[in-house]
């Protein structure tokens, strides 16, 4: 319930801002990728301005996510190594426990008379 409320408190204002941004920037603009001939139709795209804004936002999020993922690689590697060590030590503990049980079952217990 709390998570749903927090999502509504966060997502509704973001949605409102995005809708207002889209309505305010709906005029058509041309993005020219040829700096020497800006009127070249092959290397230009015409779309509403908010499309370019959203594309830039999404591209920035993707690049930022990839940069974060790459920079955290050393932490993931350390976690994998730790998990491997944990499995190794757990199997070693199990082997030692079985060995101790075997030794205990074979031990001769003196009988008091």
C-alpha positions in Angstrom: 0.0 0.0 0.0 2.8 2.4 0.9 4.7 1.6 -2.2 1.7 2.3 -4.4 1.1 5.6 -2.7 4.8 6.6 -3.1 4.6 5.6 -6.8 1.6 7.8 -7.2 3.2 10.7 -5.4 6.3 10.4 -7.6 4.9 9.3 -11.0 1.9 11.6 -11.3 3.9 14.8 -11.1 6.5 13.4 -13.6 3.6 12.5 -16.0 2.1 15.9 -15.6 5.5 17.6 -16.4 6.0 15.3 -19.4 2.5 16.1 -20.8 2.9 19.8 -20.3 6.4 19.6 -22.0 4.9 17.7 -24.9 2.0 20.2 -25.4 4.3 23.2 -25.1 6.8 21.9 -27.6 4.7 20.4 -30.3 5.9 22.6 -33.2 7.9 20.9 -35.9 11.6 21.4 -36.0 14.3 20.0 -38.3 17.4 18.3 -36.9 20.1 18.7 -39.5 23.1 16.3 -39.2 25.1 17.8 -42.1 26.8 20.9 -40.9 28.0 21.9 -44.4 24.5 21.6 -46.1 21.8 22.0 -43.4 19.0 21.7 -46.1 20.2 18.2 -47.2 17.1 16.1 -46.8 19.1 12.8 -46.5 20.8 13.8 -43.2 17.9 15.7 -41.6 14.8 14.8 -39.7 11.7 16.8 -39.1 9.5 16.0 -36.0 7.9 17.8 -33.1 10.4 19.2 -30.7 9.3 17.1 -27.8 10.2 14.0 -29.8 13.8 15.1 -29.9 13.7 16.0 -26.2 12.4 12.6 -25.2 14.9 10.9 -27.5 17.7 12.8 -25.9 16.4 12.0 -22.5 16.1 8.2 -23.3 19.5 8.2 -24.9 21.1 9.9 -21.9 19.4 7.4 -19.6 20.7 4.4 -21.6 24.3 5.8 -21.8 24.2 6.6 -18.1 22.9 3.1 -17.2 25.6 1.5 -19.4 28.3 3.7 -17.8 27.1 2.7 -14.3 27.0 -1.0 -15.2 30.5 -0.9 -16.6 31.9 1.0 -13.6 30.4 -1.5 -11.2 31.9 -4.5 -12.9 34.7 -4.8 -10.2 32.0 -5.1 -7.5 30.1 -7.8 -9.4 33.4 -9.7 -10.0 34.1 -9.5 -6.3 30.6 -10.7 -5.4 31.0 -13.7 -7.8 34.4 -14.5 -6.2 32.8 -14.3 -2.8 29.9 -16.6 -3.8 32.4 -19.1 -5.2 34.4 -19.0 -2.0 31.3 -19.4 0.1 30.3 -22.5 -1.8 33.8 -23.9 -1.4 33.9 -23.3 2.3 30.3 -24.6 2.8 31.3 -27.9 1.0 34.5 -28.0 3.1 32.4 -27.5 6.3 30.0 -30.3 5.2 32.9 -32.6 4.5 34.5 -31.9 7.9 31.1 -32.4 9.6 30.7 -35.8 8.0 34.3 -36.7 8.9 33.7 -35.7 12.6 30.4 -37.8 12.7 32.3 -40.8 11.2 35.1 -40.4 13.8 32.6 -40.0 16.6 30.6 -43.1 15.6 33.8 -45.2 15.5 35.2 -43.9 18.8 35.3 -46.3 21.7 33.4 -45.0 24.7 34.8 -46.4 28.0 32.2 -48.1 30.1 32.1 -47.4 33.8 31.5 -50.4 36.0 
